[in-house]
Amino acid sequence: MSNKLYWIILINLYVTSLAIGQDCVLTVRGQVTDEVSSSPLSYANVFIQETQVGTITDDKGGFILANVCPGHYHIIISHIGCQSEKFHFDVTQDTSLNILLTHTPTELGTVVISGKQDGLSKQSNSSINRASIEDNSHQNLSGLLENETGVHLIKNGNGISKPVVHGLYGNRLIVLNNGIVQSGQQWGNDHSPEIDPFAADKITVLKGASILEIGGGNVGSIILSEPNRIEREPHLHGQANYIFESNGRGNTLNLRLGKYNKALAWRVNGTLKKYGDRKTANYLLNNSGVEEANLALQLEKTIKDRLFVDFYASTFNTRLGILRGSQIGNLTDLEAALSRAEPFYTEADFSYTIEAPRQEVAHHLAKIKAKYIINDDRYIEFIGAGQINNRKEFDIRRSGRTDIPSLSLIQYTFNTNINYKHSINDQLDWKSGYQNIVTDNTNNPETGILPLIPDYIAWKNGVYSKISYTKSNFVIDAGARYDYDRQTALTISTSIPREIIRYENAFHNVTGIFAVTRKIGAKQSLAYNAGYSMRNPGINELYSQGLHQGVSGIEEGDISLKMERALKNTLEYKFVPSSDIALNVLVYHQYFNDYIYLNPQEEIRLTIRGAFPVFKYEQTDASIYGLDFSSQFTLSRSLLLVLKYSYLRGQDISQDIPLIFMPPNSLFGSINYRINGLKTKFKNTKLENPEVEINNRFVFRQNNLLVSQDFVPSPGAYNLTSLKFSTDIITQALKIRSFIKADNLFNVEYRDYLNRQRYFADDLGFSLVAGINVKF
Amino acid sequence: MNLTSKISILSFFCLLFITACDKEDPDVVEPPELITTVNVTLNTSMGGPAVGMSFRDLDGDGGMEATTVGGTVAANTTYTGSIELLNESISPSESITEEIQEEDEEHQFFFESSIPGVDVAYNDQDADGNPIGLSFILTTGDVGSGDLTITLKHEPEKFEDGVADGDITNAGGETDIEVTFPVDVQ
């Protein structure tokens, strides 16, 4: 993984006419400024692709490129540790470019509070930009987030991973795909979010309390996966990415094409992925391959500069293999698996074949958004979306039933949002809206197994209102939301004769937020964010009934569960003394009243398959608190250092015992070295920005756990090192980026506490990844 | 697929008229592969009565408690044992024994005894010459008592060390059955 995740370039091109020009005597001059610290950015590389002429900014951030002919150009700007970005501009006369570069990570750098934003929140966030998405999308969406502070992954092998932010995941963590709440079977720890990261330009983690526009009943953080607006490029433009990974002999291919036209702008993004068996330090993980095929279409239309209509449709389809040795029966089988050095069924032959146990998941989304600008101060926005999530899980079964899924669910979700925003004056903004979500979940009876999750239909209706008040050096945000949630669930009794029991539920959710951001001088800021929210018990928490395959436990819901209430407070301090140094410290505390969790019972249930532990959904009071620290130091013109640390602790305060499945603490460091001397040029091809990066992630052992809370002690601490070399190759027509990196460089043997496969097998060993990205 | 599209069309109309439409009752699944009953029969040609033991859990995991019936066998006797597996949650009940016979290479029973002097040996083979255990020979020693645990593994690694001799350690696979019978030797 790359620390380059943190680099976001925001560019404002101000093209001003200076003089009437003639052929090839024009001058392009400019100034590069760090948006965060407002200081000039020296040693940034500035390069015009078409003319192959480049320069470096001086100590005042300025640059001059002389003798430019009139025409269409693409300027490429880069700085140490920051992947280059390319922008289109026209030269008809002498041109001055004013370039604002957010060269500090956004989580470090959102000191800027001038200028009211239309974004969702001013709360603490960290994000991953397109360049990093291009380099890392051989992984899934969650994998991209792994090196962010406060973010961890729950995995089930390597194809399946779910993000965890500040200790919360699943039902408590919202993933927004292009503004729409991703709807699927989030309750399952072995269910990844069904999103193609290649379709996104930016992936953001919002760590604050809650976001009113998106939904009440959300006690956790939010992950946003967003495409940008289509570039204002009048020609057909696009890019192709190909990444090969040695471990798993994985191939990832992505193609993106787009064209801007005043009548209609369009962009298409397609991804194909195929991985075979992955390998640990010592042995193959048989049946751990992945296949994926995704397509996304984005359309934009502007009508009379007042009405903006966006259409977005995407389809995500995957087949995932699950380590054969991890499908077990009862507790005895688990004990047998735990005592093995290598998992059962380990074979030496690599294969791309995906057999049971496996998952087949399809997720389709269609969304339309219309935004009407009433006048300079007001707009109204309508968003409508539909989603289909189809999940099938196949286990090893008797008598040819392996080809029949053991879990087969189809879920339809319809979202309707209406938002209205009014900028009352320069200081005060008001936003209000209505949201409706209908979720219809049905088990396909083809499985021949009593369903774990019942059929249900859920309606959510919410209204919210919030204000944002900005004064010279502080911003206050406050708002509230009310939701009325209704559910109808149809369970099948576990006793015979089988009966259908119909449950009707209704919940009232109230959410409130309050946030103050204060700028202290030009270089520091302090932000406080408080959020109170309520969450309904999830369908699985209320009605689960039966054996959870692969977890080797009987899970029982409780229909008498109450609402879970949470109060989260965060305090964030940012210090950006210059464009060279940035520091960010975030402390958070979240208190839960009636926290719903799966409690292992003393009871061991005897079935014909032997003994199984019983887990019941229960409620307790809990608290989760922690600290995220990140920092960045530009040590010289060619040396960049990044350091990050995440600390988290979760405690059941009623019983004074640890909360299980909480992320261990971690420490991340990286050094980037830009080889400035190396500027090779063959004919019209130029090697730009060659860079070496070495990074290291140390994950501490999870010590906050009682022996009785797990089948085995938590795995030990581990340290992973990664080495990467990357460079741009620029020709007159193309910008090519290529990289090669070694992950788990020392082939370390390790297991991760949040990877459920740790009961059966080690985590991934050494892997070589090579990628090429061509922009045209 | 046909069913899926039916569901989707239904759901779609249902959602269009959100308030008017209620969720339809689900189809009640009758799990065809559920094993509810294990019957063990011990016969002897040495003059004693046949012995029957059983384990029944008619509604599967959860719900009602299972019932176990152990047995009393004669000391110093050789029994020919057989195992019958049934799904009695559906009517008429279905024999799972046949499924095991059809996929005999993918199944194996294991016997574990805490009864002094009791020994169990396989009395059948799959096409590879490995044991199955639907038929077995049980020999008793002196008077005593203890437990006999019978385990059925699906997809065990039958060629691993000791597995064909009835040692479960290296077998792997999923446990389809694990039942324990109290046995008295008199």
Interface residues (C-beta under 8 A of the other chain):
Chain A: G325 Q327 I328 G329 N330 T332 D333 A336 A337 F344 Y345 I388 N390 I396 R397 R398 S399 R401 I410 Y412 F414 V438 D440 T442 N443 N444 P445 E446 T447 G448 I449 L450 P451 P454 D455 Y456 I457 W459 T488 L490 I492 S493 T494 S495 I496 R498 I500 Q545 G546 L547 I554 E556 R605 L606 T607 I608 R609 G610 A611 F612
Chain B: L3 T4 I7 S8 S11 F12 C14 L15 I18 D22 K23 D25 P26 D27 V28 V29 E30 P31 P32 E33 I35 T36 T37 V38 F55 D57 L58 D59 G60 D61 G62 G63 M64 E65 A66 S89 I96 E99 I100 E102 E103 E106 T151 H154 E155 E157 I168 T169 A171 G172 G173 E174 T175 D176 I177 E178 V179
